[in-house]
């Protein structure tokens, strides 16, 4: 535990509040260890059960994690902190963010003028024109589009789906490695993450079955452009997963198809397979722009009712100004052509980086999406070594639960010629690490 911060409190709630205050104000940082239960109980003059209850509450709210013999530590992304992604050091090439190339994003032109309305849009939250375009978008890939709705982005939607479906302490099956924001969100909702192994075709059926037998109540996965590995479902893998899921009809299956337009992979989705409880979420931030905090959702009737019922009680609806903007972009032929050019460029850049790394006998994967995942032995050594060479890449720890170490490289802005230079630098860094650590 950080020496400069002392936990106080005479009750479980008071102790938990003290820890939360320390995290929010910076006195406790991600990875800092909290005192063992008995030691803190002795220091505060309370029972060990009181401290244990406080730590349990903090775990359920995503502020701390317990690492067995490693004790209880502040979570890497605690749910109360206002942390931002690390600033890219000046002079480095940023290949860590997972963002698209701005050259393939349209200029956003919100509709004008906007006519004032009386009251609210709760009675008619979705614009008919955008609803029809959304139905066509899902139906194009065989996803049933009878029930569709909108949300403020993928994570907003997934959080609402999980919080209406599950209760604190329930388990959610997630990809490992997987989307780091999702791995942070699940514990922040008071839920437990159960890792499911991912290979080049996405979720591994045997691992998924084990998670389902263990009692998970929801599954969250990506059918293509999986973050961070770029895996995508083949038709046969999708069928295998469906066969597993049919034995657990009460489990909610949420597909995050966030890169549907630029993933560079076919759509073999679980959502098209006739499951009883399902939802597929698609967003536009990766192919139309980050300011468009909008997601389209297709789902079964029960899931629709639960999602929209909760949304009506909170934000109510997605801004109609935003809906008008998205609707216009989705129907614009020039925008569709620009997006298609981006999808082709991303495929070329991923392939160039994977090929260049392969020339140095460095194994990597990235069959779809914006990123390339490179297994390594020591993430820190590689990240720091590439930093000295002028590259800024992401350590894989933020994307992993129990899967092996790796680094994630965003290839969306990396020209093929630069990929050759990066691969050579990567090989040099690995050589230096091997000489330092041996083996």
C-alpha positions in Angstrom: 0.0 0.0 0.0 1.2 3.6 -0.7 2.8 4.9 2.4 1.3 8.4 2.0 -2.3 7.3 2.3 -3.9 5.9 5.5 -7.2 4.1 5.4 -9.7 5.1 8.1 -13.2 4.2 9.1 -15.1 2.4 11.9 -17.6 0.6 9.8 -17.4 -1.4 6.5 -19.0 1.5 4.6 -16.6 3.9 6.2 -13.6 1.9 5.3 -14.8 1.4 1.8 -15.5 5.1 1.4 -12.0 5.9 2.7 -10.4 3.6 0.1 -12.6 5.1 -2.6 -11.6 8.6 -1.6 -8.0 7.6 -1.8 -8.4 6.2 -5.3 -10.4 9.2 -6.5 -7.9 11.7 -5.1 -4.8 9.9 -6.2 -3.6 8.8 -2.8 -4.0 5.2 -4.0 -2.9 4.3 -7.5 -3.7 1.3 -9.7 -1.8 -1.7 -8.5 -1.3 -0.4 -5.0 -1.8 -3.1 -2.4 -4.3 -2.7 0.4 -3.3 -4.0 3.9 -4.2 -7.6 4.7 -7.6 -7.9 6.4 -6.3 -8.7 9.9 -3.7 -6.1 9.9 -6.0 -3.3 8.9 -8.6 -4.6 11.4 -6.0 -4.3 14.2 -5.0 -0.8 13.1 -8.6 0.5 12.9 -9.8 -1.4 16.0 -12.6 -3.2 14.2 -13.3 -6.9 13.5 -11.7 -8.7 10.5 -15.2 -9.3 9.3 -15.8 -5.6 9.0 -12.7 -5.1 6.8 -13.6 -8.2 4.7 -17.0 -6.8 4.1 -15.5 -3.4 3.0 -13.1 -5.2 0.6 -16.0 -7.2 -0.8 -18.0 -4.1 -1.5 -15.0 -2.5 -3.2 -14.5 -5.6 -5.4 -18.1 -5.7 -6.4 -17.9 -2.0 -7.5 -14.7 -2.5 -9.5 -12.4 -0.5 -7.4 -10.1 -3.4 -6.3 -9.3 -6.9 -7.3 -8.0 -9.8 -5.2 -5.0 -11.8 -6.5 -4.9 -14.8 -4.2 -1.6 -14.7 -2.3 -0.9 -11.4 -4.0 -3.6 -9.8 -1.8 -6.1 -7.1 -2.6 -4.9 -4.3 -4.9 -6.4 -1.2 -6.5 -7.8 -2.2 -10.0 -5.9 -1.2 -13.1 -8.9 0.9 -14.1 -10.8 1.7 -10.9 -14.4 2.6 -11.5 -14.2 6.0 -9.7 -11.0 7.4 -11.1 -11.1 10.0 -13.8 -8.0 8.6 -15.4 -7.4 9.2 -19.1 -5.3 7.2 -21.5 -1.5 7.9 -21.1 -0.3 10.8 -23.2 1.8 9.7 -26.2 5.3 11.1 -25.6 6.3 13.7 -28.1 8.1 12.5 -31.1 6.7 8.9 -31.0 4.5 7.2 -33.6 1.3 6.4 -31.9 0.3 2.8 -32.6 -1.4 2.1 -29.3 -4.9 3.7 -29.5 -6.9 1.3 -31.7 -8.2 4.3 -33.7 -9.1 4.5 -37.4 -7.2 6.7 -39.9 -8.9 10.1 -40.0 -8.3 10.1 -43.8 -11.1 7.6 -44.2 -13.6 9.4 -41.9 -16.2 11.8 -43.4 -16.6 15.4 -42.3 -19.5 15.6 -39.9 -22.3 18.0 -40.9 -25.0 18.1 -38.3 -28.5 18.9 -39.7 -29.5 22.5 -39.6 -31.9 24.1 -38.6 -33.3 22.0 -35.8 -36.9 22.8 -35.1 -37.8 23.2 -31.4 -40.3 20.7 -29.9 -42.6 20.8 -27.0 -41.9 18.3 -24.2 -39.7 15.3 -24.7 -39.0 12.5 -27.3 -39.8 9.7 -24.9 -43.0 8.9 -26.8 -41.1 8.5 -30.1 -37.4 8.1 -29.2 -36.3 6.7 -32.6 -36.4 8.6 -35.9 -38.2 6.5 -38.5 -35.7 7.1 -41.2 -32.7 5.9 -39.1 -34.7 3.0 -37.7 -35.3 1.8 -41.3 -31.7 2.2 -42.3 -30.7 0.3 -39.1 -33.0 -2.6 -40.0 -31.4 -2.8 -43.4 -27.9 -2.7 -41.9 -28.6 -5.7 -39.8 -30.7 -7.6 -42.3 -27.9 -7.3 -44.9 -25.9 -9.8 -42.8 -28.8 -12.1 -41.9 -29.4 -10.6 -38.4 -33.1 -10.6 -37.5 -34.2 -7.0 -37.6 -37.8 -7.1 -36.3 -36.7 -5.6 -32.9 -34.2 -2.7 -33.1 -33.4 0.1 -30.9 -30.6 2.7 -30.3 -28.1 3.5 -27.6 -25.2 5.9 -26.8 -22.5 3.6 -28.1 -21.6 -0.1 -27.6 -20.4 0.1 -24.0 -23.5 2.1 -23.0 -25.7 -0.5 -24.5 -23.8 -3.5 -23.1 -23.8 -1.9 -19.6 -27.6 -1.5 -19.8 -28.2 -5.0 -21.1 -26.1 -6.6 -18.3 -27.4 -4.4 -15.5 -31.0 -5.2 -16.4 -30.4 -8.9 -16.9 -28.0 -9.7 -14.1 -27.5 -9.0 -10.4 -24.3 -8.2 -8.5 -22.2 -11.2 -8.2 -23.5 -12.9 -11.4 -20.9 -14.1 -13.9 -20.3 -12.9 -17.4 -18.2 -14.9 -20.0 -15.8 -12.6 -21.8 -13.1 -13.1 -24.4 -9.5 -13.5 -23.1 -7.7 -11.6 -24.5 -10.5 -9.1 -25.0 -11.7 -5.5 -25.2 -10.1 -3.7 -22.3 -12.9 -1.4 -21.6 -15.3 -4.3 -21.4 -13.0 -6.1 -19.0 -13.1 -2.9 -16.8 -16.9 -2.5 -17.2 -18.0 -5.9 -16.0 -16.5 -5.7 -12.5 -17.5 -2.0 -12.3 -21.1 -3.3 -12.6 -20.5 -5.6 -9.6 -20.3 -8.7 -11.9 -17.7 -11.4 -12.2 -15.7 -12.0 -15.4 -15.1 -15.6 -16.5 -12.5 -15.7 -19.3 -13.1 -17.7 -22.4 -10.1 -18.6 -24.6 -9.9 -17.0 -28.1 -8.0 -18.4 -31.1 -7.9 -17.3 -34.7 -11.7 -18.1 -35.2 -12.8 -16.3 -32.0 -14.3 -18.0 -28.9 -13.1 -21.6 -28.4 -16.2 -23.9 -28.0 -14.8 -26.1 -25.3 -13.8 -23.0 -23.2 -17.2 -21.5 -23.7 -18.9 -24.7 -22.6 -16.9 -24.8 -19.4 -17.9 -21.2 -18.6 -21.5 -21.9 -19.2 -21.4 -25.0 -17.1 -19.9 -22.9 -14.4 -23.0 -20.7 -14.3 -22.4 -17.6 -16.3 -25.6 -15.7 -17.1 -24.4 -13.7 -20.1 -21.8 -14.0 -22.9 -20.2 -11.0 -24.6 -18.1 -11.5 -27.7 -17.2 -10.1 -31.1 -18.0 -12.0 -34.3 -15.2 -10.2 -36.3 -12.5 -7.7 -35.8 -12.1 -9.0 -32.3 -10.1 -6.7 -30.1 -7.2 -7.2 -29.7 -6.5 -10.3 -31.8 -8.5 -9.5 -35.0 -10.1 -13.0 -34.8 -13.4 -13.6 -36.6 -15.9 -16.4 -36.7 -15.7 -18.8 -39.5 -19.0 -20.4 -40.5 -18.0 -23.7 -38.9 -16.9 -22.1 -35.7 -20.1 -20.1 -35.5 -22.1 -23.4 -35.9 -20.0 -25.0 -33.2 -20.7 -22.1 -30.8 -24.4 -22.2 -31.5 -24.5 -25.9 -30.7 -23.0 -25.1 -27.3 -25.2 -22.2 -26.6 -28.4 -24.1 -27.4 -27.9 -26.2 -24.3 -28.1 -22.9 -22.3 -31.1 -21.1 -23.7 -31.6 -18.8 -20.7 -28.1 -17.2 -21.2 -28.0 -13.7 -22.8 -25.6 -13.6 -25.8 -24.4 -10.1 -26.7 -22.4 -9.7 -29.9 -20.3 -6.5 -30.2 -19.9 -6.0 -34.0 -18.3 -2.6 -33.6 -16.3 -2.9 -36.8 -19.0 -4.2 -39.1 -18.1 -1.8 -42.0 -14.3 -1.9 -41.8 -13.5 -5.2 -40.3 -12.5 -6.9 -43.5 -14.2 -10.2 -42.6 -17.5 -11.9 -43.4 -20.4 -11.9 -41.0 -21.0 -15.3 -39.5 -22.8 -14.1 -36.5 -24.5 -15.8 -33.5 -27.3 -13.3 -33.8 -28.4 -14.8 -37.1 -28.7 -18.3 -35.6 -32.1 -18.1 -33.9 -30.9 -18.1 -30.3 -33.6 -17.4 -27.6 -31.8 -14.5 -25.8 -29.5 -12.4 -27.9 -28.5 -8.9 -28.9 -26.1 -7.6 -31.5 -24.6 -4.1 -31.1 -23.2 -2.1 -34.0 -21.6 1.4 -33.7 -20.4 4.0 -36.2 -17.6 5.6 -34.2 -14.9 3.5 -36.0 -16.0 4.2 -39.5 -17.9 7.5 -39.3 -16.2 9.3 -36.4 -15.7 9.3 -32.7 -18.1 12.1 -32.0 -21.0 10.0 -33.2 -21.9 8.3 -29.8 -24.6 6.1 -31.4 -25.2 2.4 -31.6 -27.9 0.4 -33.3 -29.1 -2.7 -31.5 -31.0 -5.8 -32.8 -32.3 -8.2 -30.2 -35.1 -10.5 -29.1 -38.3 -9.0 -27.8 -37.6 -9.5 -24.1 -34.1 -7.9 -24.3 -35.6 -5.0 -26.3 -38.2 -4.3 -23.6 -35.7 -4.5 -20.8 -33.2 -2.3 -22.6 -35.7 0.4 -23.6 -37.5 0.3 -20.3 -34.3 1.2 -18.4 -33.3 3.8 -21.0 -36.6 5.5 -20.7 -36.0 5.9 -17.0 -32.5 7.4 -17.5 -31.4 9.2 -20.6 -34.7 8.7 -22.3 -33.5 8.7 -25.9 -30.5 9.4 -28.2 -30.4 13.0 -29.4 -32.5 13.4 -32.5 -29.8 15.8 -33.8 -27.3 13.0 -33.5 -29.8 10.6 -35.1 -30.3 12.9 -38.1 -26.5 13.2 -38.6 -26.0 9.4 -38.5 -29.0 8.8 -40.8 -27.7 11.1 -43.4 -24.2 9.6 -43.3 -25.4 6.0 -43.6 -27.4 6.9 -46.7 -24.7 8.9 -48.4 -23.1 7.1 -51.3 -19.9 9.1 -51.2 -19.5 8.3 -47.5 -20.0 4.6 -48.2 -17.3 4.7 -50.9 -14.9 6.4 -48.5 -15.6 3.8 -45.8 -15.0 1.0 -48.4 -11.6 2.6 -49.3 -10.8 2.6 -45.6 -11.6 -1.1 -45.2 -9.3 -2.0 -48.1 -6.5 0.2 -46.7 -6.8 -1.4 -43.3 -6.6 -4.9 -44.7 -3.5 -3.9 -46.7 -1.8 -2.4 -43.7 -2.5 -5.3 -41.4 -1.2 -7.7 -44.0 1.9 -5.6 -44.5 2.8 -5.5 -40.8 2.1 -9.2 -40.3 4.2 -10.1 -43.3 7.1 -7.8 -42.3 7.1 -9.3 -38.8 7.0 -12.8 -40.3 10.1 -11.9 -42.3 11.9 -11.7 -39.0 10.2 -14.9 -37.7 8.0 -12.9 -35.3 4.6 -14.5 -35.1 1.5 -12.2 -35.0 -2.2 -12.3 -35.7 -4.6 -9.8 -37.1 -7.0 -11.3 -39.7 -9.5 -8.5 -39.4 -10.0 -5.1 -37.7 -7.5 -2.4 -37.0 -4.9 -4.1 -34.8 -2.2 -6.8 -34.8 -1.6 -8.9 -31.7 2.0 -10.0 -31.2 2.8 -12.6 -28.5 6.0 -11.8 -26.5 7.6 -13.1 -23.4 8.1 -9.7 -21.6 5.6 -7.0 -22.5 7.4 -4.2 -20.6 10.7 -5.0 -22.3 9.1 -4.8 -25.7 7.1 -1.7 -25.1 10.0 0.2 -23.6 12.4 -1.1 -26.2 10.1 0.1 -29.1 9.7 3.4 -27.3 13.4 4.0 -27.6 13.1 3.3 -31.3 10.3 5.9 -31.7 7.2 3.6 -31.5 4.4 3.7 -29.0 2.5 0.4 -28.7 0.1 -1.0 -26.1 1.2 -3.6 -23.6 -1.2 -6.6 -23.7 -1.8 -6.7 -19.9 -4.8 -4.4 -20.2 -6.5 -6.8 -22.6 -5.7 -10.1 -20.7 -7.1 -12.0 -17.8 -5.1 -15.3 -17.9 -4.0 -15.5 -21.5 -0.2 -15.3 -22.4 1.6 -11.9 -22.7 1.6 -9.9 -26.0 1.6 -6.4 -27.3 -1.1 -4.8 -29.5 -0.1 -2.7 -32.5 -2.7 -0.5 -34.2 -1.9 -0.8 -37.9 -4.7 1.5 -39.2 -2.3 4.4 -39.9 0.9 2.4 -40.5 2.0 2.6 -44.2 3.5 -0.6 -45.5 7.0 0.9 -45.9 6.9 2.0 -42.2 5.8 -1.5 -41.3 9.1 -2.9 -42.6 11.0 -0.5 -40.4 8.9 -1.3 -37.3 9.4 -5.0 -37.8 13.2 -4.5 -38.0 13.1 -2.5 -34.8 10.8 -5.1 -33.2 13.3 -7.8 -34.1 16.2 -5.8 -32.6 14.2 -5.2 -29.4 13.5 -9.0 -29.1 17.2 -9.7 -29.7 18.2 -7.3 -27.0 15.7 -8.8 -24.5 16.9 -12.3 -25.2 20.5 -11.2 -24.7 19.5 -9.6 -21.4 17.2 -12.2 -20.0 18.5 -15.3 -21.7 16.6 -18.2 -23.2 
